[in-house]
Amino acid sequence: MQKTVKIFLFAGQSNMVGSDAHPERIDDFPLFKGAGAPQPDVRYAFLPEGGKVGFQGWEPLRPLQAFGPELTFAHLLKKYDSSPIAIIKSAIGGTTAAYDWNPDAPESGQKLYPRTLQLIRDALSSLDKQGIRYQFEAVVWHQGENDMLDRKVNTAYATNLRAIVQRLRADLQLPKLKWFLGEVSEKGIWGMDNRANLAVLRQQQDQLLASDPLLRWVPTSHLAFDVMGSGQPHYHFGTQGQLQLGEAFGTAYLSEIGKLPKPKERKFAKGLPIPKKGRVRLFVLAGQRNMEGEDAFVSELPAALAQPQSDILFRYALSGGFQSSRNWEPLGPVSVLGNFGPELSLGAQLRKTLPTSEGVALLKFTHSGAQGPDWLPQGSPESRRNLYPKLLAFLRDAAADLTRQGYEPTWEGIFWHPGENDTYFASYLKNYAGWMKSLMAQVRQDLEQPVLPWFVSEQHPKAIWKNMSALNADLRALAETDKQLVIVKTEHFPHQRVHFGTQGTLLLGDALAQAYKDKIR
């Protein structure tokens, strides 16, 4: 018996198009090798370009000159759901909900709503003529960047998108059609020098989500996001980010239909590997992109570090809490993106050095999409992005849990990698050392550890980020005024275009461990 085909509409603007996502680079990323091959078992129709109009026929899903989240979305669904799928894609860069997607098709817009509706109807009619059963399953939407920049319309985004959602449901006679809304990433230029505008957009999206129980939110600020050759955070996810975005949408959908497998539980089989009433040394890792571990791939790890280190305790909150541990786990790779940070080699080196009668616990709190203002103890005007209260609660909870279990936790140091998302912006660069001074002082005060050491690793001089030497010089000057601040040099490490990569990240962990060992001698 023929199975019903699930139809998905992928719609939006440039980050749905897949601008700056290059098919020839797909195999550069270990988790996605082969993802660019045509998928003959997935029907694909898309809004035509080059003067063509209307439905041009179904064809196998494949990357075009660029590609969006549709490729890995389809791969993931096929892995866990046996239903055949078809994707209709309508996306044009730089378009707005206010004008271009407006169902009333004003002359000032590109009339994308009627064009998309006709594309859908013609594509479905083609299936009808072939006697193929189908079910229109959901809309996958990523859009809003250009609306947020226009202050004449950004506060009406909820109203404008609601009109699109409701009209499409009515026109397709699908009143319960679900929409999966992708977050406009905080990691790109949209969340960096457009913080205030993005905050308005997010408020509008939250308002819409609260009013419509059939909308689903898909976070994206933890995903890879490209960087321009100038060192400016990009407008687009880029190749790796698009591959991850497709999996993020796919994960959200599979979770919705109850077909997402539960992650394997990571825990100590026989309780924590420390004698009761024993000392546990607490080490904190915090920061942004390189501390989270972008472009450091678990698949490239040496075997010893790819396995759980069962004699080291680990708690984590990645991407500001997007992925968090529930309890203590053995140290090991945990990121859903297949990445790792310096914690693996850091922990291994510390465990070799410290007495076996004492516990070693690593606490990792990172957000690769954050900027300096997000870490400020006093917060920023974009209060939803404030990380300091979350960081402090995370640290206190970990120490309190060990105390409740009868251990004696001691704060040993904080390892920090600075400011990748800050250096392009002159005012942020100028203020960064001052922000770090404020952050260090507040953490010491709140943890009641006035001489708590901080180990801050320098930005690599070959990184694409701008003003590396100025940032590093400011941090070295700050260390001259704080005897408990240790600057860790990184210029001798291998480094990729944007991040340290696998080998550099492992060496970073080794260097941080060595800095701690030198400090306590």
C-alpha positions as CSV (number, residue, x, y, z in Angstrom):
1,M,0.0,0.0,0.0
2,Q,1.3,3.4,-1.0
3,K,2.4,5.5,2.0
4,T,1.1,9.1,2.3
5,V,3.7,11.7,1.3
6,K,4.4,14.4,3.9
7,I,4.6,17.9,2.4
8,F,6.7,20.6,4.0
9,L,6.9,24.2,2.9
10,F,10.2,25.9,3.5
11,A,9.8,29.7,3.3
12,G,11.6,32.9,4.3
13,Q,14.4,35.1,3.2
14,S,18.2,34.7,2.7
15,N,19.0,32.4,5.5
16,M,16.2,30.1,4.2
17,V,17.6,30.5,0.6
18,G,21.0,29.4,2.0
19,S,23.0,32.4,0.9
20,D,26.7,31.8,1.3
21,A,26.2,28.1,1.8
22,H,28.5,26.4,-0.7
23,P,27.7,22.9,-1.9
24,E,31.3,22.2,-2.7
25,R,32.3,22.7,1.0
26,I,29.7,20.3,2.5
27,D,32.2,17.4,2.8
28,D,34.6,19.7,4.7
29,F,32.5,19.0,7.8
30,P,32.9,15.5,9.2
31,L,29.3,15.0,10.4
32,F,27.9,15.9,7.0
33,K,30.0,14.2,4.4
34,G,27.8,13.1,1.6
35,A,24.9,15.3,2.6
36,G,25.1,17.2,-0.7
37,A,24.4,14.2,-2.8
38,P,21.0,14.2,-4.6
39,Q,18.2,12.5,-2.7
40,P,16.0,10.8,-5.3
41,D,13.6,9.6,-2.7
42,V,12.6,13.2,-1.7
43,R,10.5,15.2,-4.1
44,Y,11.5,18.9,-4.4
45,A,9.9,21.9,-6.0
46,F,11.0,25.5,-5.6
47,L,10.2,29.0,-6.6
48,P,11.8,29.5,-10.0
49,E,14.4,32.1,-10.8
50,G,15.6,33.7,-14.0
51,G,12.3,35.0,-15.2
52,K,10.5,31.7,-15.0
53,V,7.1,31.7,-13.2
54,G,5.0,29.0,-11.5
55,F,5.6,25.3,-10.8
56,Q,8.4,23.8,-12.9
57,G,7.8,20.2,-11.8
58,W,9.1,17.9,-9.1
59,E,12.7,16.8,-9.1
60,P,15.0,15.0,-6.7
61,L,16.1,17.1,-3.7
62,R,19.6,18.5,-4.3
63,P,21.7,21.6,-3.6
64,L,21.4,24.3,-6.2
65,Q,24.0,27.1,-6.5
66,A,23.4,27.4,-2.7
67,F,21.4,25.3,-0.3
68,G,19.3,25.9,2.8
69,P,18.2,23.7,5.7
70,E,16.2,21.4,3.4
71,L,19.1,18.9,2.8
72,T,19.8,17.8,6.3
73,F,16.2,18.2,7.4
74,A,15.3,15.5,4.8
75,H,18.2,13.3,5.8
76,L,17.3,13.4,9.5
77,L,13.6,12.7,8.9
78,K,14.4,9.7,6.7
79,K,16.5,8.3,9.5
80,Y,13.7,8.3,12.1
81,D,10.4,8.5,10.1
82,S,9.5,6.0,7.4
83,S,7.0,8.4,5.7
84,P,8.0,9.6,2.2
85,I,8.5,13.4,2.1
86,A,8.3,16.2,-0.4
87,I,9.6,19.8,0.1
88,I,8.3,22.9,-1.5
89,K,10.6,25.9,-1.2
90,S,9.8,29.6,-1.6
91,A,12.5,31.9,-0.3
92,I,14.0,35.2,-1.6
93,G,16.7,37.2,0.2
94,G,16.0,40.6,1.7
95,T,12.2,40.1,1.9
96,T,9.9,41.4,4.6
97,A,6.7,40.1,6.2
98,A,5.4,43.7,6.1
99,Y,5.6,44.1,2.3
100,D,7.0,41.1,0.3
101,W,5.1,38.3,2.1
102,N,2.0,40.4,2.8
103,P,-1.0,38.3,1.7
104,D,-2.6,41.5,0.3
105,A,0.3,41.8,-2.1
106,P,1.0,45.6,-2.0
107,E,2.7,47.1,-5.0
108,S,5.7,48.0,-2.7
109,G,6.5,44.3,-2.2
110,Q,7.5,41.3,-4.3
111,K,4.1,39.6,-4.0
112,L,5.6,36.4,-2.5
113,Y,2.5,35.3,-0.8
114,P,0.4,34.8,-4.0
115,R,3.4,33.4,-5.9
116,T,4.0,30.9,-3.1
117,L,0.4,29.9,-2.8
118,Q,0.2,29.3,-6.6
119,L,3.4,27.2,-6.4
120,I,1.9,25.1,-3.6
121,R,-1.4,24.6,-5.4
122,D,0.3,23.6,-8.7
123,A,2.7,21.2,-6.9
124,L,-0.1,19.5,-5.1
125,S,-2.2,19.4,-8.3
126,S,0.7,17.5,-9.9
127,L,0.6,14.9,-7.2
128,D,-3.2,14.6,-7.5
129,K,-2.8,13.9,-11.2
130,Q,-0.4,11.1,-10.4
131,G,-2.7,9.6,-7.9
132,I,-0.2,10.2,-5.1
133,R,-1.7,10.6,-1.6
134,Y,-0.2,13.4,0.5
135,Q,-0.6,15.4,3.7
136,F,0.5,19.0,4.1
137,E,2.5,18.6,7.3
138,A,4.1,21.9,8.3
139,V,5.7,25.2,7.4
140,V,9.4,25.7,8.1
141,W,10.0,29.4,8.4
142,H,13.1,31.5,8.8
143,Q,12.6,35.2,8.2
144,G,12.6,38.6,9.9
145,E,16.0,40.2,9.5
146,N,14.8,43.0,7.2
147,D,11.6,43.6,9.1
148,M,13.6,44.2,12.3
149,L,15.8,46.8,10.6
150,D,12.9,48.9,9.6
151,R,11.7,50.8,12.6
152,K,8.5,51.8,10.8
153,V,7.3,48.1,10.8
154,N,9.4,46.1,13.3
155,T,6.9,46.6,16.1
156,A,4.2,45.2,13.9
157,Y,6.0,42.0,13.1
158,A,3.7,39.8,15.2
159,T,0.7,41.3,13.4
160,N,2.2,40.9,10.0
161,L,3.4,37.3,10.4
162,R,0.1,36.3,12.1
163,A,-1.7,37.5,8.9
164,I,0.5,35.3,6.8
165,V,0.0,32.3,9.0
166,Q,-3.7,32.7,9.2
167,R,-4.2,33.4,5.5
168,L,-2.2,30.3,4.5
169,R,-4.2,28.1,6.8
170,A,-7.4,29.5,5.4
171,D,-6.3,29.3,1.7
172,L,-5.1,25.7,2.1
173,Q,-8.1,24.8,4.3
174,L,-5.7,23.6,7.0
175,P,-6.7,25.4,10.2
176,K,-4.3,23.3,12.3
177,L,-1.3,23.7,10.1
178,K,1.8,23.9,12.3
179,W,4.7,26.4,11.7
180,F,8.2,26.0,12.9
181,L,9.8,29.4,13.4
182,G,13.6,29.6,13.3
183,E,15.3,32.1,15.5
184,V,17.3,34.9,13.8
185,S,20.7,34.0,15.3
186,E,22.3,36.3,17.9
187,K,25.6,35.2,16.6
188,G,25.4,36.9,13.2
189,I,25.6,40.6,12.5
190,W,21.9,40.8,13.4
191,G,22.6,40.0,17.0
192,M,25.9,42.0,17.3
193,D,25.5,45.6,16.0
194,N,21.7,45.3,15.8
195,R,21.1,44.1,19.3
196,A,18.3,46.5,20.0
197,N,16.5,45.8,16.8
198,L,16.8,42.0,17.3
199,A,15.4,42.4,20.8
200,V,12.3,44.1,19.3
201,L,11.9,41.2,16.8
202,R,12.3,38.6,19.5
203,Q,9.6,40.4,21.6
204,Q,7.3,40.3,18.6
205,Q,8.0,36.6,17.9
206,D,7.4,35.8,21.6
207,Q,4.1,37.6,21.4
208,L,3.0,35.6,18.4
209,L,4.2,32.3,19.9
210,A,2.1,33.0,23.0
211,S,-1.0,33.6,21.0
212,D,-0.9,30.6,18.7
213,P,-0.5,27.1,20.1
214,L,0.3,25.6,16.7
215,L,3.6,27.6,16.4
216,R,6.9,26.0,17.4
217,W,10.1,27.9,18.2
218,V,13.4,26.6,16.9
219,P,16.6,28.1,18.6
220,T,19.5,28.7,16.3
221,S,22.0,30.9,18.2
222,H,24.1,27.8,19.1
223,L,24.7,26.9,15.5
224,A,27.7,27.8,13.4
225,F,27.5,31.2,11.8
226,D,29.9,32.4,9.2
227,V,32.4,35.3,9.5
228,M,33.3,37.6,6.6
229,G,36.8,38.1,5.3
230,S,36.8,41.5,7.0
231,G,36.4,39.9,10.4
232,Q,32.8,41.1,10.6
233,P,30.1,38.6,11.9
234,H,28.2,37.5,8.8
235,Y,24.6,38.0,7.7
236,H,24.3,34.3,6.9
237,F,24.8,30.9,8.6
238,G,27.1,29.8,5.8
239,T,27.8,26.1,4.8
240,Q,28.2,24.5,8.2
241,G,25.5,26.6,9.8
242,Q,22.9,25.6,7.1
243,L,23.7,21.9,7.6
244,Q,23.1,22.3,11.3
245,L,20.0,24.5,10.8
246,G,18.4,21.7,8.8
247,E,19.0,19.3,11.7
248,A,17.7,21.8,14.2
249,F,14.4,22.1,12.2
250,G,14.3,18.3,11.8
251,T,14.9,17.7,15.5
252,A,12.1,20.1,16.4
253,Y,9.7,18.3,14.0
254,L,10.6,14.8,15.1
255,S,10.2,15.8,18.7
256,E,6.8,17.1,17.9
257,I,5.6,13.8,16.4
258,G,7.3,11.7,19.1
259,K,9.9,10.1,16.9
260,L,13.1,11.7,18.3
261,P,15.1,9.1,20.2
262,K,16.0,9.9,23.8
263,P,19.7,10.8,24.2
264,K,21.8,8.1,25.9
265,E,22.0,8.8,29.6
266,R,25.5,9.7,30.9
267,K,26.1,9.0,34.5
268,F,28.4,7.4,37.0
269,A,27.4,3.8,37.5
270,K,28.4,3.6,41.2
271,G,28.2,7.1,42.5
272,L,30.8,9.8,42.3
273,P,34.4,8.5,42.2
274,I,35.5,10.4,45.3
275,P,35.7,9.4,49.0
276,K,33.0,11.0,51.1
277,K,34.2,14.1,52.9
278,G,36.9,14.3,50.3
279,R,38.1,17.5,48.7
280,V,36.8,18.3,45.2
281,R,38.6,20.9,43.2
282,L,36.3,23.0,41.0
283,F,37.5,24.4,37.7
284,V,35.3,26.6,35.6
285,L,35.4,27.0,31.8
286,A,33.5,30.0,30.3
287,G,33.5,32.2,27.2
288,Q,32.3,32.2,23.7
289,R,33.1,30.4,20.4
290,N,36.5,28.7,21.0
291,M,35.6,27.8,24.6
292,E,32.4,26.2,23.4
293,G,34.5,24.3,20.8
294,E,33.4,25.4,17.3
295,D,35.2,23.5,14.5
296,A,36.8,21.1,17.0
297,F,35.2,17.8,15.9
298,V,34.7,14.8,18.1
299,S,35.2,12.5,15.1
300,E,38.8,13.7,15.0
301,L,39.6,13.1,18.6
302,P,42.3,10.6,19.8
303,A,40.6,7.5,21.1
304,A,41.5,8.2,24.7
305,L,39.7,11.5,24.8
306,A,36.7,10.4,22.8
307,Q,35.7,8.1,25.7
308,P,34.3,9.2,29.0
309,Q,36.9,10.1,31.6
310,S,35.2,8.4,34.5
311,D,37.5,9.8,37.2
312,I,36.6,13.4,36.4
313,L,33.2,15.1,37.3
314,F,31.6,17.2,34.6
315,R,28.6,19.6,34.5
316,Y,27.8,21.9,31.6
317,A,25.5,24.5,30.2
318,L,26.3,25.1,26.5
319,S,25.0,27.9,24.5
320,G,23.7,29.7,27.5
321,G,21.8,26.7,28.6
322,F,20.5,25.3,25.3
323,Q,22.1,22.0,26.2
324,S,22.7,21.3,29.9
325,S,23.6,18.4,32.1
326,R,21.0,17.3,34.7
327,N,23.5,15.8,37.2
328,W,27.2,15.1,37.4
329,E,28.5,13.1,34.4
330,P,31.9,11.6,33.5
331,L,33.9,14.1,31.5
332,G,33.5,13.5,27.8
333,P,32.2,14.8,24.5
334,V,28.6,15.9,24.9
335,S,27.7,18.6,22.3
336,V,24.8,17.7,20.1
337,L,26.7,19.4,17.3
338,G,29.6,16.9,17.5
339,N,32.0,19.5,18.9
340,F,34.2,19.7,22.0
341,G,36.1,22.4,23.8
342,P,39.4,22.5,25.8
343,E,37.8,20.7,28.7
344,L,38.8,17.2,27.5
345,S,42.5,17.7,27.4
346,L,42.4,20.2,30.3
347,G,40.7,17.6,32.5
348,A,43.1,14.8,31.5
349,Q,46.1,16.9,32.3
350,L,44.7,18.1,35.7
351,R,43.8,14.5,36.7
352,K,47.4,13.4,36.0
353,T,48.8,16.1,38.2
354,L,46.5,16.3,41.2
355,P,46.3,13.8,44.1
356,T,44.1,10.8,43.3
357,S,42.5,11.2,46.8
358,E,41.0,14.5,45.6
359,G,38.2,14.9,43.1
360,V,38.5,17.0,39.9
361,A,35.3,18.6,38.7
362,L,34.9,20.7,35.5
363,L,32.0,23.2,35.2
364,K,31.5,24.5,31.6
365,F,29.3,27.5,31.0
366,T,29.6,28.9,27.5
367,H,27.6,30.7,24.8
368,S,29.2,30.9,21.4
369,G,26.7,33.6,20.3
370,A,27.4,36.0,23.2
371,Q,29.1,39.3,23.3
372,G,30.7,41.2,26.2
373,P,27.5,43.0,27.3
374,D,25.8,39.7,27.8
375,W,28.3,38.7,30.5
376,L,28.1,42.0,32.4
377,P,27.0,41.6,36.1
378,Q,24.7,44.6,35.7
379,G,23.2,43.2,32.5
380,S,22.4,45.0,29.3
381,P,19.3,46.8,27.9
382,E,18.6,43.5,26.0
383,S,17.9,41.8,29.3
384,R,16.7,38.5,27.8
385,R,20.3,37.9,26.8
386,N,21.9,38.5,30.2
387,L,24.1,35.5,31.1
388,Y,25.6,36.5,34.4
389,P,22.7,35.4,36.6
390,K,22.6,32.1,34.8
391,L,26.4,31.6,35.2
392,L,26.3,32.4,38.9
393,A,23.4,30.1,39.6
394,F,25.1,27.3,37.6
395,L,28.3,27.7,39.7
396,R,26.5,27.9,43.0
397,D,24.3,25.0,42.3
398,A,27.2,22.7,41.5
399,A,29.1,23.6,44.6
400,A,26.0,23.3,46.8
401,D,25.2,19.9,45.3
402,L,28.7,18.5,46.3
403,T,28.3,20.0,49.8
404,R,24.9,18.3,50.2
405,Q,26.5,15.0,49.2
406,G,29.2,15.3,51.9
407,Y,32.1,16.5,49.8
408,E,34.3,19.6,50.3
409,P,34.4,21.7,47.1
410,T,37.1,24.3,46.7
411,W,37.2,26.9,43.9
412,E,40.5,26.5,42.0
413,G,40.2,28.8,39.0
414,I,38.2,30.1,36.0
415,F,39.5,29.5,32.5
416,W,38.2,32.1,30.0
417,H,38.7,32.6,26.3
418,P,37.8,36.2,25.2
419,G,35.8,38.2,22.9
420,E,35.6,36.7,19.3
421,N,32.3,38.4,18.8
422,D,33.4,41.7,20.2
423,T,36.7,42.7,18.4
424,Y,35.1,43.9,15.2
425,F,33.1,46.6,17.0
426,A,35.3,49.5,18.1
427,S,33.3,50.4,21.2
428,Y,33.2,46.8,22.4
429,L,36.9,46.4,21.8
430,K,37.6,49.6,23.8
431,N,35.5,48.4,26.7
432,Y,36.4,44.7,26.8
433,A,39.2,44.8,29.4
434,G,37.0,47.0,31.6
435,W,34.2,44.5,31.2
436,M,36.5,41.6,32.1
437,K,37.7,43.5,35.2
438,S,34.1,44.0,36.3
439,L,33.1,40.4,35.6
440,M,36.1,39.0,37.5
441,A,35.5,41.2,40.5
442,Q,31.8,40.3,40.7
443,V,32.4,36.6,40.4
444,R,35.0,36.7,43.2
445,Q,32.6,38.7,45.4
446,D,29.6,36.5,44.7
447,L,31.5,33.2,45.3
448,E,33.3,34.8,48.3
449,Q,36.6,34.0,46.7
450,P,38.6,37.3,46.7
451,V,41.8,35.8,45.3
452,L,40.2,33.3,42.8
453,P,42.6,33.0,39.9
454,W,41.5,33.6,36.3
455,F,43.3,32.1,33.4
456,V,42.6,34.0,30.2
457,S,43.8,32.7,26.9
458,E,44.8,35.1,24.2
459,Q,43.2,35.4,20.8
460,H,45.3,33.8,18.1
461,P,47.0,36.4,15.8
462,K,46.0,34.4,12.7
463,A,42.3,34.3,13.5
464,I,40.1,36.2,11.0
465,W,38.8,38.4,13.8
466,K,40.1,41.9,13.7
467,N,42.1,43.8,16.3
468,M,43.6,40.7,17.9
469,S,46.8,42.4,19.0
470,A,44.9,45.3,20.6
471,L,42.6,42.9,22.5
472,N,45.5,40.8,23.7
473,A,47.5,44.0,24.7
474,D,44.6,45.3,26.8
475,L,44.3,41.9,28.6
476,R,48.0,41.9,29.3
477,A,47.7,45.4,30.7
478,L,44.8,44.3,32.9
479,A,47.0,41.4,34.2
480,E,49.6,44.0,35.4
481,T,47.0,45.3,37.8
482,D,45.6,41.9,39.0
483,K,48.1,39.3,40.4
484,Q,45.4,36.6,40.2
485,L,45.0,37.1,36.4
486,V,47.2,34.8,34.3
487,I,47.4,35.4,30.5
488,V,47.9,32.2,28.5
489,K,49.6,32.7,25.1
490,T,48.2,30.8,22.1
491,E,50.2,32.2,19.1
492,H,52.1,28.9,18.8
493,F,49.0,26.8,18.4
494,P,47.7,25.7,15.0
495,H,44.6,27.7,14.0
496,Q,42.0,27.5,11.2
497,R,40.3,30.4,9.4
498,V,38.0,31.2,12.3
499,H,38.6,28.9,15.2
500,F,41.4,26.8,16.8
501,G,40.0,23.6,15.3
502,T,40.5,20.1,16.7
503,Q,44.3,20.2,17.3
504,G,44.4,23.8,18.5
505,T,41.6,23.2,20.9
506,L,43.4,20.2,22.4
507,L,46.5,22.2,22.8
508,L,44.5,25.0,24.4
509,G,43.3,22.7,27.1
510,D,46.9,21.5,27.7
511,A,48.1,25.1,28.0
512,L,45.4,26.0,30.4
513,A,46.2,23.1,32.6
514,Q,49.9,24.0,32.5
515,A,49.1,27.6,33.5
516,Y,47.2,26.3,36.6
517,K,50.0,23.9,37.5
518,D,52.5,26.8,37.3
519,K,50.2,29.0,39.4
520,I,50.0,26.5,42.3
521,R,53.7,25.6,42.5
